[in-house]
């Protein structure tokens, strides 16, 4: 007797194999059978006539570390068919950290902030807390290099000494023992940016030995893109680590088209090494507003940066650096979330518009906002060419990752009424938060035919699980965990836009996480059956 039986649907199994007619039976948290099961007995039956039955999507790039603790329902993920999220990307993770450097790290990583106390030192302590909130999605944690380096070296711009390198290696090992799946770097973010390639190789040797992955937000995604790709590939080749290039793109107009070259470089490396990249289907990125500032402004940490803004001479230098940046178009930079109630009306507005309102120049406006919000201000900026985005996403080595910064609004009140309803002052978010996976299906499969259904699903599940080394996940196959999504190919589409980003997708009907529906007939069930997946080096 099955607990759940999904009949009459077409299975896209996640391997890249074309769809085939089969019923799927679930017992407990596992897929018990895939085949002709129509006459079998089951406690619950779903008629999936005309629908696809696919493995739950794996979002290889999120920043949900802290917001998962606050919004464990993860509605933005579940509603687009995502059953597993990778956290700790771009060098950003709240652990490991030593107490005396915690508040500085927190201010630095304000994009993942959720207004709760950070009280963890060890990696495993944080995972225990994640487990305790019972997230709706499975979680795969990475160690952020910002935290690792802050723990041992601090926030200064200098090479790590030999004993510090050893200490970071030991700490990395400890984190992997406690469940980390690998390391992420954010080489435009201090203090990760202060590391040399040699440091990254040394740390990744530890990761490689245990079969983990290295995800990198590279040193440049614009003018120095090619050098940055070479550095990432060299890091992987020298250390032997599995490489995942994060949110691959060519940022800013003078660099558009460069991905043609980077894709060739990556392809060549992939002949002998485990190399992939990920992307989201939008031409705008999203990050902390202070990312626009020159790196030197951050030497010593975010509080040093804020002090520099108070110093007349240094403020002027920062301002000049911002103003001399001619490829920056201020009307293409929107302020996303802010920390203060006072500036909440600026959310979703272009810097030019805010500048007019404040009577400041655009560059001055940026500095003013960073100061006023104490660095807790994010942006959405239009920096990519759609042809590049398409070229990257349709490449066979590309996996799908949303790069979503936070899980937005809670579902109120909890837990009885589960209709998603934005809280009145919900922060502005990038539409990728709700739309990444269905947009790939709508845009690249349905509208342009650049990908087949099965190619797209493989990028969202099977290939991703293989990359990460997940056991028994990412495919619709007997004996695998029942992470499943049932969707309607006619109706599936993203609804979130830049104007109205808080809209869940359409056509995603059922989402199972470990055998339990988190979404049923398109509605949240309130079940939270995700697992914090701790890395096991026997992978
Ligand atoms: Zn990043």
Boltz pocket constraint, residues with backbone or C-beta under 6 A from the ligand:
constraints:
  - pocket:
      binder: B
      contacts: [[A, 89], [A, 90], [A, 217], [A, 246], [A, 247]]
      max_distance: 6.0
